[in-house]
Amino acid sequence: MTDREFIHGIIQRDNEVFKEVVCLYENNVIRTCYSLVHDDQDARDLAQEVFIEILNSAESFRGDAKLSSWIYRIAINKSLNYVKQQKRRQFLSRIGLRSAGSDEDHGNLPADINQLNAEEAMTEKEIRMVLHLALGKLPVNQRIAFTMCKYEKLSYQEIAEVMNVSVSSVESLIHRAKTNLRNRLEIFYRENL
Amino acid sequence: MNKETQEKVNQVLDYIEKDRLLAEDPFFSTRLLARTEHYFTSGQQQHGFARFGINKQPVLAIAVVVLGLFIGIFSASRLSTVNPAGPVAERTVRLEQLANESFITEINHSPEEQFLSK
């Protein structure tokens, strides 16, 4: 089935076509959301929203990009909006407008990588926490390019299509992301080991 | 950078490979399809009037009333018009001729006519 046939089927409210799209892209969408929100359950909830958005806005798909790129873009936008909301919530809870331990806060993640104790960062869970905090500190474009490359294993060409930038920009973004990430981690471990 | 720091940094960066492997969620599509069921059960309606945010039933009701009125007015106007070429017109013309003939006959045999003809 081609991208156009998929989109036509979704516009026509063909349940079987939609199931096929879900089956094809479910893991990619969940992983993309997870790479940006860093919470398994939140990523799954967001992925559901992504597929609902696909149903709602299938008619706006112009066909000038691949269906997968369009789906990735929706997943990225949803995830970044979610992260923004989370940051606002954390900020409000920090200044006392919300209760600090509310259900919507996620675990006991420190707000900043520097608040972590290096001695604690030994187990797998803690390594994950350090990784997610360091990724979360990257500028948005670098974060998207890096996670699309490392989590989704997309080629530079595919990332360029998703981000609507040139391949050389993607190369540059990924290079800077790697450097930034390494620097942040080095500073953190140098100060805390 | 000392060796220990380097190891830690590499450990974290290598963890990405593990982090990207998410557990399968066997209920993901079931949950999603349950949430989106209404998109497919009312698919035609959504694709038609609902696409413009209009409910289908009142529009159809108004359309039926307008169509009924149009048919009624059209039929009534058609029935009230005498078509010169139609069978009704032919009968009317024939009756008119008979009436005229009868009138002339009656005139010819009237007492006044008989008196004048004398």
Interface residues (C-beta under 8 A of the other chain):
Chain A: I11 Q12 R13 D14 N15 F18 K19 V22 C23 E26 N27 I30 R31 Y34 S35 D40 A43 R44 A47 Q48 F51 I52 L55 A118 A121 E124 I127 R128 V130 L131 A134 K150 Y151 E152 L181 R182 L185 E186 Y189 R190 L193
Chain B: M1 N2 E4 T5 K8 V9 Q11 V12 L13 Y15 I16 K18 D19 R20 L22 A23 D25 F28 S29 R31 L32 L33 R35 T36 Y39 F40 G43 Q44 Q46 H47
